């Protein structure tokens, strides 16, 4: 049986950048981002978690994440509550 995976969205507390990722453990992954162990997000630390969505497997979460990135627009930003 596949392991559930999560699509997650982070927002940089420094400059409001948005990062979309996929993981099987959101808490651990957020800690990795904030500890600088994720090269692609290290310069914009710290990060806050603003959204998660559970999927039945990594492929499903990845497809949703990819589609979200491809169509990223202001309607998605409006879903993320302001700080």
mmCIF file of the N, C-alpha and C atoms, coordinates in Angstrom:
data_MODEL
# 
_entry.id   MODEL 
# 
loop_
_atom_site.group_PDB 
_atom_site.id 
_atom_site.type_symbol 
_atom_site.label_atom_id 
_atom_site.label_alt_id 
_atom_site.label_comp_id 
_atom_site.label_asym_id 
_atom_site.label_entity_id 
_atom_site.label_seq_id 
_atom_site.pdbx_PDB_ins_code 
_atom_site.Cartn_x 
_atom_site.Cartn_y 
_atom_site.Cartn_z 
_atom_site.occupancy 
_atom_site.B_iso_or_equiv 
_atom_site.pdbx_formal_charge 
_atom_site.auth_seq_id 
_atom_site.auth_comp_id 
_atom_site.auth_asym_id 
_atom_site.auth_atom_id 
_atom_site.pdbx_PDB_model_num 
ATOM 1   N N  . UNK A 1 1  ? 0.853  -1.193 0.000   1.00 0.00 ? 1  UNK A N  1 
ATOM 2   C CA . UNK A 1 1  ? 0.000  0.000  0.000   1.00 0.00 ? 1  UNK A CA 1 
ATOM 3   C C  . UNK A 1 1  ? 0.891  1.246  0.000   1.00 0.00 ? 1  UNK A C  1 
ATOM 4   N N  . UNK A 1 2  ? 0.601  2.221  -0.867  1.00 0.00 ? 2  UNK A N  1 
ATOM 5   C CA . UNK A 1 2  ? 1.413  3.438  -0.946  1.00 0.00 ? 2  UNK A CA 1 
ATOM 6   C C  . UNK A 1 2  ? 1.339  4.259  0.343   1.00 0.00 ? 2  UNK A C  1 
ATOM 7   N N  . UNK A 1 3  ? 2.410  4.976  0.613   1.00 0.00 ? 3  UNK A N  1 
ATOM 8   C CA . UNK A 1 3  ? 2.475  5.859  1.769   1.00 0.00 ? 3  UNK A CA 1 
ATOM 9   C C  . UNK A 1 3  ? 1.816  7.194  1.427   1.00 0.00 ? 3  UNK A C  1 
ATOM 10  N N  . UNK A 1 4  ? 0.941  7.713  2.301   1.00 0.00 ? 4  UNK A N  1 
ATOM 11  C CA . UNK A 1 4  ? 0.360  9.026  2.033   1.00 0.00 ? 4  UNK A CA 1 
ATOM 12  C C  . UNK A 1 4  ? 1.451  10.096 1.941   1.00 0.00 ? 4  UNK A C  1 
ATOM 13  N N  . UNK A 1 5  ? 1.261  11.022 1.050   1.00 0.00 ? 5  UNK A N  1 
ATOM 14  C CA . UNK A 1 5  ? 2.171  12.161 0.891   1.00 0.00 ? 5  UNK A CA 1 
ATOM 15  C C  . UNK A 1 5  ? 1.353  13.441 0.951   1.00 0.00 ? 5  UNK A C  1 
ATOM 16  N N  . UNK A 1 6  ? 2.046  14.524 1.199   1.00 0.00 ? 6  UNK A N  1 
ATOM 17  C CA . UNK A 1 6  ? 1.390  15.809 1.381   1.00 0.00 ? 6  UNK A CA 1 
ATOM 18  C C  . UNK A 1 6  ? 1.971  16.844 0.437   1.00 0.00 ? 6  UNK A C  1 
ATOM 19  N N  . UNK A 1 7  ? 1.086  17.591 -0.177  1.00 0.00 ? 7  UNK A N  1 
ATOM 20  C CA . UNK A 1 7  ? 1.461  18.793 -0.895  1.00 0.00 ? 7  UNK A CA 1 
ATOM 21  C C  . UNK A 1 7  ? 1.477  19.871 0.188   1.00 0.00 ? 7  UNK A C  1 
ATOM 22  N N  . UNK A 1 8  ? 2.520  20.694 0.224   1.00 0.00 ? 8  UNK A N  1 
ATOM 23  C CA . UNK A 1 8  ? 2.567  21.748 1.237   1.00 0.00 ? 8  UNK A CA 1 
ATOM 24  C C  . UNK A 1 8  ? 3.018  23.054 0.602   1.00 0.00 ? 8  UNK A C  1 
ATOM 25  N N  . UNK A 1 9  ? 2.581  24.140 1.208   1.00 0.00 ? 9  UNK A N  1 
ATOM 26  C CA . UNK A 1 9  ? 2.979  25.473 0.756   1.00 0.00 ? 9  UNK A CA 1 
ATOM 27  C C  . UNK A 1 9  ? 3.594  26.200 1.935   1.00 0.00 ? 9  UNK A C  1 
ATOM 28  N N  . UNK A 1 10 ? 4.771  26.754 1.697   1.00 0.00 ? 10 UNK A N  1 
ATOM 29  C CA . UNK A 1 10 ? 5.463  27.560 2.695   1.00 0.00 ? 10 UNK A CA 1 
ATOM 30  C C  . UNK A 1 10 ? 5.501  29.006 2.234   1.00 0.00 ? 10 UNK A C  1 
ATOM 31  N N  . UNK A 1 11 ? 5.556  29.908 3.202   1.00 0.00 ? 11 UNK A N  1 
ATOM 32  C CA . UNK A 1 11 ? 5.753  31.333 2.900   1.00 0.00 ? 11 UNK A CA 1 
ATOM 33  C C  . UNK A 1 11 ? 6.966  31.801 3.692   1.00 0.00 ? 11 UNK A C  1 
ATOM 34  N N  . UNK A 1 12 ? 7.858  32.500 3.009   1.00 0.00 ? 12 UNK A N  1 
ATOM 35  C CA . UNK A 1 12 ? 9.038  33.055 3.662   1.00 0.00 ? 12 UNK A CA 1 
ATOM 36  C C  . UNK A 1 12 ? 8.606  34.208 4.551   1.00 0.00 ? 12 UNK A C  1 
ATOM 37  N N  . UNK A 1 13 ? 9.074  34.210 5.785   1.00 0.00 ? 13 UNK A N  1 
ATOM 38  C CA . UNK A 1 13 ? 8.772  35.314 6.682   1.00 0.00 ? 13 UNK A CA 1 
ATOM 39  C C  . UNK A 1 13 ? 9.631  36.531 6.358   1.00 0.00 ? 13 UNK A C  1 
ATOM 40  N N  . UNK A 1 14 ? 10.651 36.333 5.527   1.00 0.00 ? 14 UNK A N  1 
ATOM 41  C CA . UNK A 1 14 ? 11.529 37.428 5.153   1.00 0.00 ? 14 UNK A CA 1 
ATOM 42  C C  . UNK A 1 14 ? 10.966 38.294 4.046   1.00 0.00 ? 14 UNK A C  1 
ATOM 43  N N  . UNK A 1 15 ? 10.481 37.669 2.982   1.00 0.00 ? 15 UNK A N  1 
ATOM 44  C CA . UNK A 1 15 ? 10.024 38.476 1.837   1.00 0.00 ? 15 UNK A CA 1 
ATOM 45  C C  . UNK A 1 15 ? 8.753  37.948 1.179   1.00 0.00 ? 15 UNK A C  1 
ATOM 46  N N  . UNK A 1 16 ? 8.011  37.104 1.873   1.00 0.00 ? 16 UNK A N  1 
ATOM 47  C CA . UNK A 1 16 ? 6.734  36.574 1.387   1.00 0.00 ? 16 UNK A CA 1 
ATOM 48  C C  . UNK A 1 16 ? 6.835  35.691 0.146   1.00 0.00 ? 16 UNK A C  1 
ATOM 49  N N  . UNK A 1 17 ? 8.021  35.139 -0.134  1.00 0.00 ? 17 UNK A N  1 
ATOM 50  C CA . UNK A 1 17 ? 8.116  34.162 -1.222  1.00 0.00 ? 17 UNK A CA 1 
ATOM 51  C C  . UNK A 1 17 ? 7.262  32.955 -0.877  1.00 0.00 ? 17 UNK A C  1 
ATOM 52  N N  . UNK A 1 18 ? 6.778  32.281 -1.918  1.00 0.00 ? 18 UNK A N  1 
ATOM 53  C CA . UNK A 1 18 ? 5.972  31.073 -1.751  1.00 0.00 ? 18 UNK A CA 1 
ATOM 54  C C  . UNK A 1 18 ? 6.767  29.890 -2.288  1.00 0.00 ? 18 UNK A C  1 
ATOM 55  N N  . UNK A 1 19 ? 6.733  28.771 -1.560  1.00 0.00 ? 19 UNK A N  1 
ATOM 56  C CA . UNK A 1 19 ? 7.397  27.542 -1.985  1.00 0.00 ? 19 UNK A CA 1 
ATOM 57  C C  . UNK A 1 19 ? 6.374  26.419 -1.916  1.00 0.00 ? 19 UNK A C  1 
ATOM 58  N N  . UNK A 1 20 ? 6.281  25.618 -2.966  1.00 0.00 ? 20 UNK A N  1 
ATOM 59  C CA . UNK A 1 20 ? 5.372  24.472 -3.023  1.00 0.00 ? 20 UNK A CA 1 
ATOM 60  C C  . UNK A 1 20 ? 6.213  23.210 -3.043  1.00 0.00 ? 20 UNK A C  1 
ATOM 61  N N  . UNK A 1 21 ? 5.907  22.257 -2.157  1.00 0.00 ? 21 UNK A N  1 
ATOM 62  C CA . UNK A 1 21 ? 6.678  21.019 -2.100  1.00 0.00 ? 21 UNK A CA 1 
ATOM 63  C C  . UNK A 1 21 ? 5.804  19.810 -1.795  1.00 0.00 ? 21 UNK A C  1 
ATOM 64  N N  . UNK A 1 22 ? 6.429  18.636 -1.825  1.00 0.00 ? 22 UNK A N  1 
ATOM 65  C CA . UNK A 1 22 ? 5.762  17.369 -1.540  1.00 0.00 ? 22 UNK A CA 1 
ATOM 66  C C  . UNK A 1 22 ? 6.639  16.587 -0.569  1.00 0.00 ? 22 UNK A C  1 
ATOM 67  N N  . UNK A 1 23 ? 6.016  15.977 0.437   1.00 0.00 ? 23 UNK A N  1 
ATOM 68  C CA . UNK A 1 23 ? 6.751  15.181 1.421   1.00 0.00 ? 23 UNK A CA 1 
ATOM 69  C C  . UNK A 1 23 ? 5.818  14.150 2.052   1.00 0.00 ? 23 UNK A C  1 
ATOM 70  N N  . UNK A 1 24 ? 6.415  13.202 2.747   1.00 0.00 ? 24 UNK A N  1 
ATOM 71  C CA . UNK A 1 24 ? 5.605  12.245 3.512   1.00 0.00 ? 24 UNK A CA 1 
ATOM 72  C C  . UNK A 1 24 ? 5.567  12.621 4.994   1.00 0.00 ? 24 UNK A C  1 
ATOM 73  N N  . UNK A 1 25 ? 6.286  13.712 5.376   1.00 0.00 ? 25 UNK A N  1 
ATOM 74  C CA . UNK A 1 25 ? 6.321  14.162 6.767   1.00 0.00 ? 25 UNK A CA 1 
ATOM 75  C C  . UNK A 1 25 ? 6.486  15.687 6.773   1.00 0.00 ? 25 UNK A C  1 
ATOM 76  N N  . UNK A 1 26 ? 5.392  16.387 6.893   1.00 0.00 ? 26 UNK A N  1 
ATOM 77  C CA . UNK A 1 26 ? 5.404  17.852 6.781   1.00 0.00 ? 26 UNK A CA 1 
ATOM 78  C C  . UNK A 1 26 ? 6.206  18.495 7.910   1.00 0.00 ? 26 UNK A C  1 
ATOM 79  N N  . UNK A 1 27 ? 6.028  18.038 9.127   1.00 0.00 ? 27 UNK A N  1 
ATOM 80  C CA . UNK A 1 27 ? 6.739  18.635 10.270  1.00 0.00 ? 27 UNK A CA 1 
ATOM 81  C C  . UNK A 1 27 ? 8.256  18.531 10.099  1.00 0.00 ? 27 UNK A C  1 
ATOM 82  N N  . UNK A 1 28 ? 8.737  17.338 9.738   1.00 0.00 ? 28 UNK A N  1 
ATOM 83  C CA . UNK A 1 28 ? 10.170 17.146 9.526   1.00 0.00 ? 28 UNK A CA 1 
ATOM 84  C C  . UNK A 1 28 ? 10.682 18.025 8.394   1.00 0.00 ? 28 UNK A C  1 
ATOM 85  N N  . UNK A 1 29 ? 9.911  18.092 7.309   1.00 0.00 ? 29 UNK A N  1 
ATOM 86  C CA . UNK A 1 29 ? 10.356 18.863 6.142   1.00 0.00 ? 29 UNK A CA 1 
ATOM 87  C C  . UNK A 1 29 ? 10.419 20.358 6.447   1.00 0.00 ? 29 UNK A C  1 
ATOM 88  N N  . UNK A 1 30 ? 9.466  20.880 7.187   1.00 0.00 ? 30 UNK A N  1 
ATOM 89  C CA . UNK A 1 30 ? 9.504  22.293 7.575   1.00 0.00 ? 30 UNK A CA 1 
ATOM 90  C C  . UNK A 1 30 ? 10.754 22.576 8.413   1.00 0.00 ? 30 UNK A C  1 
ATOM 91  N N  . UNK A 1 31 ? 11.077 21.670 9.329   1.00 0.00 ? 31 UNK A N  1 
ATOM 92  C CA . UNK A 1 31 ? 12.293 21.835 10.138  1.00 0.00 ? 31 UNK A CA 1 
ATOM 93  C C  . UNK A 1 31 ? 13.537 21.841 9.256   1.00 0.00 ? 31 UNK A C  1 
ATOM 94  N N  . UNK A 1 32 ? 13.566 20.984 8.243   1.00 0.00 ? 32 UNK A N  1 
ATOM 95  C CA . UNK A 1 32 ? 14.702 20.955 7.320   1.00 0.00 ? 32 UNK A CA 1 
ATOM 96  C C  . UNK A 1 32 ? 14.828 22.269 6.561   1.00 0.00 ? 32 UNK A C  1 
ATOM 97  N N  . UNK A 1 33 ? 13.715 22.808 6.096   1.00 0.00 ? 33 UNK A N  1 
ATOM 98  C CA . UNK A 1 33 ? 13.751 24.096 5.397   1.00 0.00 ? 33 UNK A CA 1 
ATOM 99  C C  . UNK A 1 33 ? 14.295 25.187 6.316   1.00 0.00 ? 33 UNK A C  1 
ATOM 100 N N  . UNK A 1 34 ? 13.803 25.230 7.535   1.00 0.00 ? 34 UNK A N  1 
ATOM 101 C CA . UNK A 1 34 ? 14.209 26.290 8.455   1.00 0.00 ? 34 UNK A CA 1 
ATOM 102 C C  . UNK A 1 34 ? 15.614 26.113 9.009   1.00 0.00 ? 34 UNK A C  1 
ATOM 103 N N  . UNK A 1 35 ? 16.144 24.902 8.952   1.00 0.00 ? 35 UNK A N  1 
ATOM 104 C CA . UNK A 1 35 ? 17.515 24.648 9.401   1.00 0.00 ? 35 UNK A CA 1 
ATOM 105 C C  . UNK A 1 35 ? 18.527 24.888 8.279   1.00 0.00 ? 35 UNK A C  1 
ATOM 106 N N  . UNK A 1 36 ? 18.041 25.193 7.084   1.00 0.00 ? 36 UNK A N  1 
ATOM 107 C CA . UNK A 1 36 ? 18.938 25.439 5.955   1.00 0.00 ? 36 UNK A CA 1 
ATOM 108 C C  . UNK A 1 36 ? 19.397 24.179 5.249   1.00 0.00 ? 36 UNK A C  1 
ATOM 109 N N  . UNK A 1 37 ? 18.731 23.054 5.489   1.00 0.00 ? 37 UNK A N  1 
ATOM 110 C CA . UNK A 1 37 ? 19.123 21.795 4.853   1.00 0.00 ? 37 UNK A CA 1 
ATOM 111 C C  . UNK A 1 37 ? 18.440 21.567 3.511   1.00 0.00 ? 37 UNK A C  1 
ATOM 112 N N  . UNK A 1 38 ? 17.672 22.552 3.059   1.00 0.00 ? 38 UNK A N  1 
ATOM 113 C CA . UNK A 1 38 ? 17.053 22.504 1.731   1.00 0.00 ? 38 UNK A CA 1 
ATOM 114 C C  . UNK A 1 38 ? 17.686 23.646 0.927   1.00 0.00 ? 38 UNK A C  1 
ATOM 115 N N  . UNK A 1 39 ? 18.596 23.295 0.058   1.00 0.00 ? 39 UNK A N  1 
ATOM 116 C CA . UNK A 1 39 ? 19.390 24.287 -0.669  1.00 0.00 ? 39 UNK A CA 1 
ATOM 117 C C  . UNK A 1 39 ? 18.537 25.345 -1.378  1.00 0.00 ? 39 UNK A C  1 
ATOM 118 N N  . UNK A 1 40 ? 17.442 24.921 -1.983  1.00 0.00 ? 40 UNK A N  1 
ATOM 119 C CA . UNK A 1 40 ? 16.623 25.844 -2.760  1.00 0.00 ? 40 UNK A CA 1 
ATOM 120 C C  . UNK A 1 40 ? 15.871 26.882 -1.947  1.00 0.00 ? 40 UNK A C  1 
ATOM 121 N N  . UNK A 1 41 ? 15.718 26.658 -0.646  1.00 0.00 ? 41 UNK A N  1 
ATOM 122 C CA . UNK A 1 41 ? 14.968 27.617 0.177   1.00 0.00 ? 41 UNK A CA 1 
ATOM 123 C C  . UNK A 1 41 ? 15.831 28.274 1.253   1.00 0.00 ? 41 UNK A C  1 
ATOM 124 N N  . UNK A 1 42 ? 17.066 27.850 1.377   1.00 0.00 ? 42 UNK A N  1 
ATOM 125 C CA . UNK A 1 42 ? 17.943 28.332 2.452   1.00 0.00 ? 42 UNK A CA 1 
ATOM 126 C C  . UNK A 1 42 ? 18.062 29.863 2.524   1.00 0.00 ? 42 UNK A C  1 
ATOM 127 N N  . UNK A 1 43 ? 18.230 30.580 1.393   1.00 0.00 ? 43 UNK A N  1 
ATOM 128 C CA . UNK A 1 43 ? 18.429 32.028 1.481   1.00 0.00 ? 43 UNK A CA 1 
ATOM 129 C C  . UNK A 1 43 ? 17.230 32.818 2.007   1.00 0.00 ? 43 UNK A C  1 
ATOM 130 N N  . UNK A 1 44 ? 16.057 32.214 2.030   1.00 0.00 ? 44 UNK A N  1 
ATOM 131 C CA . UNK A 1 44 ? 14.848 32.965 2.388   1.00 0.00 ? 44 UNK A CA 1 
ATOM 132 C C  . UNK A 1 44 ? 14.243 32.521 3.712   1.00 0.00 ? 44 UNK A C  1 
ATOM 133 N N  . UNK A 1 45 ? 15.041 31.915 4.554   1.00 0.00 ? 45 UNK A N  1 
ATOM 134 C CA . UNK A 1 45 ? 14.562 31.491 5.874   1.00 0.00 ? 45 UNK A CA 1 
ATOM 135 C C  . UNK A 1 45 ? 14.236 32.703 6.732   1.00 0.00 ? 45 UNK A C  1 
ATOM 136 N N  . UNK A 1 46 ? 13.374 32.543 7.716   1.00 0.00 ? 46 UNK A N  1 
ATOM 137 C CA . UNK A 1 46 ? 12.592 31.362 8.085   1.00 0.00 ? 46 UNK A CA 1 
ATOM 138 C C  . UNK A 1 46 ? 11.320 31.244 7.244   1.00 0.00 ? 46 UNK A C  1 
ATOM 139 N N  . UNK A 1 47 ? 10.746 30.040 7.300   1.00 0.00 ? 47 UNK A N  1 
ATOM 140 C CA . UNK A 1 47 ? 9.535  29.711 6.552   1.00 0.00 ? 47 UNK A CA 1 
ATOM 141 C C  . UNK A 1 47 ? 8.408  29.380 7.514   1.00 0.00 ? 47 UNK A C  1 
ATOM 142 N N  . UNK A 1 48 ? 7.180  29.671 7.090   1.00 0.00 ? 48 UNK A N  1 
ATOM 143 C CA . UNK A 1 48 ? 6.008  29.233 7.846   1.00 0.00 ? 48 UNK A CA 1 
ATOM 144 C C  . UNK A 1 48 ? 5.151  28.368 6.937   1.00 0.00 ? 48 UNK A C  1 
ATOM 145 N N  . UNK A 1 49 ? 4.520  27.380 7.520   1.00 0.00 ? 49 UNK A N  1 
ATOM 146 C CA . UNK A 1 49 ? 3.618  26.498 6.784   1.00 0.00 ? 49 UNK A CA 1 
ATOM 147 C C  . UNK A 1 49 ? 2.262  27.187 6.667   1.00 0.00 ? 49 UNK A C  1 
ATOM 148 N N  . UNK A 1 50 ? 1.758  27.317 5.435   1.00 0.00 ? 50 UNK A N  1 
ATOM 149 C CA . UNK A 1 50 ? 0.464  27.984 5.255   1.00 0.00 ? 50 UNK A CA 1 
ATOM 150 C C  . UNK A 1 50 ? -0.603 27.068 4.669   1.00 0.00 ? 50 UNK A C  1 
ATOM 151 N N  . UNK A 1 51 ? -0.209 25.878 4.165   1.00 0.00 ? 51 UNK A N  1 
ATOM 152 C CA . UNK A 1 51 ? -1.206 24.998 3.556   1.00 0.00 ? 51 UNK A CA 1 
ATOM 153 C C  . UNK A 1 51 ? -0.662 23.582 3.454   1.00 0.00 ? 51 UNK A C  1 
ATOM 154 N N  . UNK A 1 52 ? -1.513 22.595 3.714   1.00 0.00 ? 52 UNK A N  1 
ATOM 155 C CA . UNK A 1 52 ? -1.176 21.192 3.452   1.00 0.00 ? 52 UNK A CA 1 
ATOM 156 C C  . UNK A 1 52 ? -2.396 20.509 2.838   1.00 0.00 ? 52 UNK A C  1 
ATOM 157 N N  . UNK A 1 53 ? -2.115 19.491 2.044   1.00 0.00 ? 53 UNK A N  1 
ATOM 158 C CA . UNK A 1 53 ? -3.175 18.718 1.388   1.00 0.00 ? 53 UNK A CA 1 
ATOM 159 C C  . UNK A 1 53 ? -2.687 17.278 1.288   1.00 0.00 ? 53 UNK A C  1 
ATOM 160 N N  . UNK A 1 54 ? -3.410 16.337 1.902   1.00 0.00 ? 54 UNK A N  1 
ATOM 161 C CA . UNK A 1 54 ? -3.005 14.932 1.877   1.00 0.00 ? 54 UNK A CA 1 
ATOM 162 C C  . UNK A 1 54 ? -3.409 14.275 0.562   1.00 0.00 ? 54 UNK A C  1 
ATOM 163 N N  . UNK A 1 55 ? -2.500 13.405 0.070   1.00 0.00 ? 55 UNK A N  1 
ATOM 164 C CA . UNK A 1 55 ? -2.741 12.625 -1.143  1.00 0.00 ? 55 UNK A CA 1 
ATOM 165 C C  . UNK A 1 55 ? -2.410 11.165 -0.851  1.00 0.00 ? 55 UNK A C  1 
ATOM 166 N N  . UNK A 1 56 ? -2.986 10.245 -1.622  1.00 0.00 ? 56 UNK A N  1 
ATOM 167 C CA . UNK A 1 56 ? -2.756 8.822  -1.350  1.00 0.00 ? 56 UNK A CA 1 
ATOM 168 C C  . UNK A 1 56 ? -1.321 8.364  -1.613  1.00 0.00 ? 56 UNK A C  1 
ATOM 169 N N  . UNK A 1 57 ? -0.586 9.094  -2.469  1.00 0.00 ? 57 UNK A N  1 
ATOM 170 C CA . UNK A 1 57 ? 0.784  8.691  -2.785  1.00 0.00 ? 57 UNK A CA 1 
ATOM 171 C C  . UNK A 1 57 ? 1.578  9.892  -3.288  1.00 0.00 ? 57 UNK A C  1 
ATOM 172 N N  . UNK A 1 58 ? 2.881  9.687  -3.459  1.00 0.00 ? 58 UNK A N  1 
ATOM 173 C CA . UNK A 1 58 ? 3.775  10.770 -3.882  1.00 0.00 ? 58 UNK A CA 1 
ATOM 174 C C  . UNK A 1 58 ? 3.435  11.284 -5.282  1.00 0.00 ? 58 UNK A C  1 
ATOM 175 N N  . UNK A 1 59 ? 3.103  10.381 -6.169  1.00 0.00 ? 59 UNK A N  1 
ATOM 176 C CA . UNK A 1 59 ? 2.801  10.784 -7.553  1.00 0.00 ? 59 UNK A CA 1 
ATOM 177 C C  . UNK A 1 59 ? 1.602  11.719 -7.620  1.00 0.00 ? 59 UNK A C  1 
ATOM 178 N N  . UNK A 1 60 ? 0.556  11.391 -6.899  1.00 0.00 ? 60 UNK A N  1 
ATOM 179 C CA . UNK A 1 60 ? -0.646 12.225 -6.882  1.00 0.00 ? 60 UNK A CA 1 
ATOM 180 C C  . UNK A 1 60 ? -0.348 13.611 -6.305  1.00 0.00 ? 60 UNK A C  1 
ATOM 181 N N  . UNK A 1 61 ? 0.385  13.648 -5.209  1.00 0.00 ? 61 UNK A N  1 
ATOM 182 C CA . UNK A 1 61 ? 0.749  14.933 -4.595  1.00 0.00 ? 61 UNK A CA 1 
ATOM 183 C C  . UNK A 1 61 ? 1.626  15.738 -5.539  1.00 0.00 ? 61 UNK A C  1 
ATOM 184 N N  . UNK A 1 62 ? 2.567  15.070 -6.211  1.00 0.00 ? 62 UNK A N  1 
ATOM 185 C CA . UNK A 1 62 ? 3.454  15.750 -7.142  1.00 0.00 ? 62 UNK A CA 1 
ATOM 186 C C  . UNK A 1 62 ? 2.718  16.325 -8.336  1.00 0.00 ? 62 UNK A C  1 
ATOM 187 N N  . UNK A 1 63 ? 1.754  15.569 -8.861  1.00 0.00 ? 63 UNK A N  1 
ATOM 188 C CA . UNK A 1 63 ? 0.966  16.062 -10.001 1.00 0.00 ? 63 UNK A CA 1 
ATOM 189 C C  . UNK A 1 63 ? 0.170  17.304 -9.611  1.00 0.00 ? 63 UNK A C  1 
ATOM 190 N N  . UNK A 1 64 ? -0.437 17.255 -8.441  1.00 0.00 ? 64 UNK A N  1 
ATOM 191 C CA . UNK A 1 64 ? -1.204 18.411 -7.975  1.00 0.00 ? 64 UNK A CA 1 
ATOM 192 C C  . UNK A 1 64 ? -0.288 19.606 -7.763  1.00 0.00 ? 64 UNK A C  1 
ATOM 193 N N  . UNK A 1 65 ? 0.865  19.369 -7.152  1.00 0.00 ? 65 UNK A N  1 
ATOM 194 C CA . UNK A 1 65 ? 1.830  20.447 -6.933  1.00 0.00 ? 65 UNK A CA 1 
ATOM 195 C C  . UNK A 1 65 ? 2.311  21.047 -8.230  1.00 0.00 ? 65 UNK A C  1 
ATOM 196 N N  . UNK A 1 66 ? 2.598  20.200 -9.210  1.00 0.00 ? 66 UNK A N  1 
ATOM 197 C CA . UNK A 1 66 ? 3.068  20.681 -10.510 1.00 0.00 ? 66 UNK A CA 1 
ATOM 198 C C  . UNK A 1 66 ? 1.986  21.520 -11.187 1.00 0.00 ? 66 UNK A C  1 
ATOM 199 N N  . UNK A 1 67 ? 0.754  21.038 -11.145 1.00 0.00 ? 67 UNK A N  1 
ATOM 200 C CA . UNK A 1 67 ? -0.352 21.786 -11.740 1.00 0.00 ? 67 UNK A CA 1 
ATOM 201 C C  . UNK A 1 67 ? -0.546 23.125 -11.040 1.00 0.00 ? 67 UNK A C  1 
ATOM 202 N N  . UNK A 1 68 ? -0.391 23.123 -9.726  1.00 0.00 ? 68 UNK A N  1 
ATOM 203 C CA . UNK A 1 68 ? -0.538 24.354 -8.964  1.00 0.00 ? 68 UNK A CA 1 
ATOM 204 C C  . UNK A 1 68 ? 0.537  25.366 -9.359  1.00 0.00 ? 68 UNK A C  1 
ATOM 205 N N  . UNK A 1 69 ? 1.764  24.909 -9.496  1.00 0.00 ? 69 UNK A N  1 
ATOM 206 C CA . UNK A 1 69 ? 2.863  25.797 -9.880  1.00 0.00 ? 69 UNK A CA 1 
ATOM 207 C C  . UNK A 1 69 ? 2.637  26.341 -11.284 1.00 0.00 ? 69 UNK A C  1 
ATOM 208 N N  . UNK A 1 70 ? 2.181  25.483 -12.197 1.00 0.00 ? 70 UNK A N  1 
ATOM 209 C CA . UNK A 1 70 ? 1.952  25.903 -13.580 1.00 0.00 ? 70 UNK A CA 1 
ATOM 210 C C  . UNK A 1 70 ? 0.866  26.971 -13.681 1.00 0.00 ? 70 UNK A C  1 
ATOM 211 N N  . UNK A 1 71 ? -0.133 26.903 -12.812 1.00 0.00 ? 71 UNK A N  1 
ATOM 212 C CA . UNK A 1 71 ? -1.239 27.852 -12.898 1.00 0.00 ? 71 UNK A CA 1 
ATOM 213 C C  . UNK A 1 71 ? -1.220 28.866 -11.755 1.00 0.00 ? 71 UNK A C  1 
ATOM 214 N N  . UNK A 1 72 ? -0.091 28.985 -11.078 1.00 0.00 ? 72 UNK A N  1 
ATOM 215 C CA . UNK A 1 72 ? 0.019  29.886 -9.931  1.00 0.00 ? 72 UNK A CA 1 
ATOM 216 C C  . UNK A 1 72 ? -0.398 31.290 -10.345 1.00 0.00 ? 72 UNK A C  1 
ATOM 217 N N  . UNK A 1 73 ? -1.345 31.838 -9.616  1.00 0.00 ? 73 UNK A N  1 
ATOM 218 C CA . UNK A 1 73 ? -1.829 33.181 -9.914  1.00 0.00 ? 73 UNK A CA 1 
ATOM 219 C C  . UNK A 1 73 ? -2.364 33.818 -8.638  1.00 0.00 ? 73 UNK A C  1 
ATOM 220 N N  . UNK A 1 74 ? -2.910 34.973 -8.741  1.00 0.00 ? 74 UNK A N  1 
ATOM 221 C CA . UNK A 1 74 ? -3.372 35.697 -7.560  1.00 0.00 ? 74 UNK A CA 1 
ATOM 222 C C  . UNK A 1 74 ? -4.499 34.981 -6.834  1.00 0.00 ? 74 UNK A C  1 
ATOM 223 N N  . UNK A 1 75 ? -5.289 34.158 -7.509  1.00 0.00 ? 75 UNK A N  1 
ATOM 224 C CA . UNK A 1 75 ? -6.366 33.457 -6.815  1.00 0.00 ? 75 UNK A CA 1 
ATOM 225 C C  . UNK A 1 75 ? -5.808 32.508 -5.766  1.00 0.00 ? 75 UNK A C  1 
ATOM 226 N N  . UNK A 1 76 ? -4.660 31.893 -6.034  1.00 0.00 ? 76 UNK A N  1 
ATOM 227 C CA . UNK A 1 76 ? -4.029 31.027 -5.047  1.00 0.00 ? 76 UNK A CA 1 
ATOM 228 C C  . UNK A 1 76 ? -3.490 31.859 -3.900  1.00 0.00 ? 76 UNK A C  1 
ATOM 229 N N  . UNK A 1 77 ? -2.892 32.967 -4.192  1.00 0.00 ? 77 UNK A N  1 
ATOM 230 C CA . UNK A 1 77 ? -2.335 33.825 -3.148  1.00 0.00 ? 77 UNK A CA 1 
ATOM 231 C C  . UNK A 1 77 ? -3.443 34.289 -2.198  1.00 0.00 ? 77 UNK A C  1 
ATOM 232 N N  . UNK A 1 78 ? -4.637 34.504 -2.717  1.00 0.00 ? 78 UNK A N  1 
ATOM 233 C CA . UNK A 1 78 ? -5.735 34.947 -1.874  1.00 0.00 ? 78 UNK A CA 1 
ATOM 234 C C  . UNK A 1 78 ? -6.163 33.888 -0.873  1.00 0.00 ? 78 UNK A C  1 
ATOM 235 N N  . UNK A 1 79 ? -5.903 32.624 -1.151  1.00 0.00 ? 79 UNK A N  1 
ATOM 236 C CA . UNK A 1 79 ? -6.242 31.534 -0.241  1.00 0.00 ? 79 UNK A CA 1 
ATOM 237 C C  . UNK A 1 79 ? -5.306 31.547 0.971   1.00 0.00 ? 79 UNK A C  1 
ATOM 238 N N  . UNK A 1 80 ? -4.110 32.063 0.805   1.00 0.00 ? 80 UNK A N  1 
ATOM 239 C CA . UNK A 1 80 ? -3.129 32.095 1.875   1.00 0.00 ? 80 UNK A CA 1 
ATOM 240 C C  . UNK A 1 80 ? -3.401 33.318 2.750   1.00 0.00 ? 80 UNK A C  1 
ATOM 241 N N  . UNK A 1 81 ? -3.718 33.111 4.022   1.00 0.00 ? 81 UNK A N  1 
ATOM 242 C CA . UNK A 1 81 ? -4.066 34.253 4.865   1.00 0.00 ? 81 UNK A CA 1 
ATOM 243 C C  . UNK A 1 81 ? -2.889 35.201 5.047   1.00 0.00 ? 81 UNK A C  1 
ATOM 244 N N  . UNK A 1 82 ? -3.155 36.500 5.086   1.00 0.00 ? 82 UNK A N  1 
ATOM 245 C CA . UNK A 1 82 ? -2.067 37.469 5.282   1.00 0.00 ? 82 UNK A CA 1 
ATOM 246 C C  . UNK A 1 82 ? -1.473 37.329 6.677   1.00 0.00 ? 82 UNK A C  1 
ATOM 247 N N  . UNK A 1 83 ? -0.206 37.737 6.788   1.00 0.00 ? 83 UNK A N  1 
ATOM 248 C CA . UNK A 1 83 ? 0.433  37.697 8.117   1.00 0.00 ? 83 UNK A CA 1 
ATOM 249 C C  . UNK A 1 83 ? -0.062 38.815 8.971   1.00 0.00 ? 83 UNK A C  1 
# 
